[in-house]
Amino acid sequence: EKGGFSSFMDKEIHDQPHAVADTLLGRTDLQGRLVLDELHVDEAVLRQVDKIIVVACGTAAYAGQVAKYAIEHWCRIPVEVELAHEFRYRDPVVNARTLVVAVSQSGETMDTLMAVRHAREQGAKVVAIVNTHGSTIPRESDAVLYTHAGPEVAVASTKAFLAQITAAYLLGLYLAQLRGTKFPDEIAEVLEDLRAMPEKIQRVLDGADHVREIARSMAGTRSVLFLGRHVGYPVAMEGALKLKELAYIHAEGFAAGELKHGPIALIEEGQPVFVIVPSPRGRDQLHSKVISNIQEIRARGAHTLVIAEEGDDAVLPYADEVFRVPQTPTLLAPLVAVVPLQIFACELATAKGLDVDQPRNLAKSVTVE
Ligand code: BG6
């Protein structure tokens, strides 16, 4: 049941620290090495994999896009992420050295299932990252890595998304361990950082009054843009998807670097834009590049809603609103950065009097192509 929350969606957003913690549970041995017992794929096969293709739909595909950044960084294996229905009906290059990762909350999405069947027909191994035990996709895959988010009832996915990212990260770390592309102490360090995430997510939940208040004040908004870079890019797209699904508001997520190649033409006085700001402690000047983007849109009249780390004061001159998330290594930041966006969409839709658990025209699992 809803456990005192006004909707399943609200409850599931608040379940997220548990969804991440439970997905991490029991997946290391006494020496701290990752053991993914359920992953019944021959280690020799996993050592030979030369390409990974993640196939999924909707929110699950955004989890895959987040995972791409981490898996390529840790394993040095090229990772493609493709919408399952697009993968199925082109002529993808897939063979016995391809690992296909099918991500799905329900395990029943027909588009994803058809991609799994197609991949296996071409000789690829398929690992499913799925939340629902006994569902079809794991049954038809070579192996399954379950997310332990618990049942997700609201149509729009929230806690399954965080659990999918977590499971995909475990898969990436496991491959890095197996293939020796990362030292054991580096892997242990990431695992330690992952174990610290549930408490950080809880802090975002505890401090969410501000985002709720802003969401209610924006109930009349007709369009919202979302900008992010690196792992913040799929987070921006997920934030936009939540707003479309729940509040029926036109919303688009963009890669911040793409701004000057088109989307900046959309900026006019008062246009609300969420910007997901990477950690100032990260590498590659990601942070300063995104700060310049906020500056550019603000100068053109955008109303800037900024998600930034605690202590990041560089955003202050250009932010109309700041929503804080705890300091987190760049690759893990999506697990906290998406939470204010979920709450924003849920609260705004509620303020519009909409049913956040059952948005119009959508179904929890789409079992037709
Ligand atoms: C959509 C749901 O139809 O399917 C989304 O409305 C979901 O919430 C997507 O992300 C994929 O579903 P699944 O079960 O394969 O993760």
Residues whose N, C-alpha, C, O or C-beta is under 5 A from the ligand:
A	BS01	BG6	C57 G58 T59 A60 V103 S104 Q105 S106 G107 T109 V155 A156 S157 L362 A363 K364 V366
